[in-house]
Amino acid sequence: MEATDQWVKAGTVENRFEGDRISQALQEAGIQFLIKSFLDTAYDGLYILQKGWGVVMVSEKNKEEAERLISEIKKTFVKEEDDETGQLG
């Protein structure tokens, strides 16, 4: 990443497990990223309900591809949760 590249928000992470999957997908795609967690011990996770567990930051030039990957991960994450509760979808 060049010094002139700006970091932009590519998506929101709902929990640590989703963050791990997103991290893996972005690494495999060769996209540099940063996941900023909103978890803080001082407020016992108070802001997680408002903002999500964290955000994914990428360079502006990788934003579109990162958003696509994050969207795909979120779809599979929701599908797995539905399968575990016995719902099909």
N, C-alpha and C positions, 0 to 999 in steps of 0.2 A: 504494500500500500504506500502510495506516495504521500509526502508531507502535506500536499495541497488537498488531498481527498478529505471529504467531510463525512463524519459518522452520522447516519440517519437511522431512524427507527424502522425496522422491517416487520416487527410483530410483537405480540404479547405472549408470555409464557404463563400458563395457569398453575403449574406445579413443577417440582424438581424433576419428576420422571419425564414429563413432556420436554423440559429443558435439556435433559440428557439426550433424548432422541433427536431433538433439533440440533444440538451440538454435533452429534455424530453425522447427521445428514449434511450439515454445512461443511464440516471437515472433509468428508468424502468428496464434496463438490469443489473443494479448494477455495472456499470463501472464508476470508478472515472475518471474525465476528467477536462480539463482546456480549455476554449476557449479564445484565445488571439486575440483581435481585432487590426486591423491595422488602425482603424479610429483615426485620430488625428485632433484636431481643428487648430493647428498651420499651417498645410499644406492643410486644407480644404479637406481631404480625397484623396489627390493626389496619395497615394500609393495603394489605393483600386483597381484601374484599373490594376495595375501590379500584386498584390499579392492576390487579393480577399479581402473580408471584414475581414476575420480572419482565424485562423487555429485551429484545434482541436488537443489537445495533450492528450495522454493516456499513461499508463504504457506499457512497451514493451510486457508484457505477454497478454495484452488485445488488442493489435494492430489489429490482424486479425478480431476479432469479431466486433470491433469498425468500421473498414473499411467497413465491410459488412453492418452494420447498416446505416452508413453514405451514402453508395451507394444506399441503398433502399430508404432512405429519399430523396435523390437528384432525383431519378427516379420519385417518386410521386410528388415532387415539380415541375418538368418540365412538367409532365402530366397535373397538375392543371393549369399551366400557359397556355399550349396549349388549354385546354378546355375553358379558359376565353377569348382567342382570337378567338374562333370559329373554331379552327383547331382540327382535331381528330388525336390522335396518341398514 
